[in-house]
């Protein structure tokens, strides 16, 4: 199962953003150094306010990030099962399928960045 740090890093990479990009997009409410600590798992109890900012910037469910951080969040009606990736919370993917899809998207984006400009 993905950790909060794994998921935050994956979401950032899927967007093609650096730590500093996220800092700017949150209007410096989340510093790049704090995000690095979150992604590396050094922060054990992140602030819900920080998670809200990150959910807003990444365009993902705040409740999903709260759950990954270990907070108890009531399930809303219509949500069944636990998805490990916030990015694919609406799809019915197995854990392995989800990881494969996300890894493939990361691969495509990294390949696209390496192409020389013409």
N, C-alpha and C positions, 0 to 999 in steps of 0.2 A: 504494500500500500504506500502511496506517495505521501511524503511529509509536506508540511506547509512550505518549508524551504525549497524542496524539490519542485513543488507546484509553482511557487512564485518565480523561480528561475526559469522554469519551462514556459510560463506565460510571457515573461520578459523576452525570452529568446524567440518565441513564436511571433512576437511583435517586431523583432529585429532591433530592440532598444538596448542601450547600454544602461548601466546603473545611473549614470548622470542624466540620461534621457528621462528616466522615471522620476528622478528628483525634480527636474524641470516641469514635467507633466503634472506633478502633484503640487506645483507652486512652492516647492521646498518644504512641504509638510512632512515628507519622508526623505531624509538625507540619503545620499548614495551609500554612505558608510553603514547606516542603520539597515538599509535594504540588503547590503552585503551580509551583515550579521544575521538577518532573518533567513536569507537564502542558504547560508552555511549552517544554520541550526544553532547558532550561538545564543539567540534570544529564545528563551523558553516560554515566556508569557507576554506576547506582543499586545500592544494596546488595541482595543477594538476600534478606536479612532483611526489608527494607522491602517488597520485592515480595511476599514471603510474607504479610505482614500485609495488604497491599492485596488480594491474591487471596482471602484468608480473608474479609475484610469485604465484598468485592463478590460473593463466591460464584462465582468463576471459577477456571479452571485456572492454577495456579502456573507450570507448564511453559510455558504460552502467554505469560504475562507475561515470563518469563525469555527466551523466544525473541525477543519484541518488543524487549527490552532489549539484544539482541545476544549473549546467552549461548548456548553450544552445549548443547543439551539432547537427549539421545537420544530418538528417537520410540518411543513404546510401540506394541505391536502393535495393529493396528486403526485407527491414525490415518493417514489418507491426505491428501495435499495440505496446503496451508497456508491457513488462514482468516485474514483480516486482522482480524476482530473476534472477541475472546474471547467476547463475549456470544452469538454464534451459531455457536460452534465445532462444534456437533453437527448443524447444518443444512447441506445442500448448496446454498448460495446462491452466485451469481456475485458478484463484488466490487460491481458496480453494484446488484444486488438487495439485498445486505446493507446498503449505504449508504442506499438508499431506505427500507428497513424501519426502520433505526435513526433516520433523520431524521424519519420519520413518527411514531414513538413519542415522540421529543423534542417534536415539534409538538403532539401530543395532550396531553402532560403540561404543556407551557407554557400551552396553552389552558385546561386544567382549573384551573391556578393563578390565572388571570386572572378566573375567574368569581367574582362577589361572593357572599359568604355570605348565606344567608337565615335 
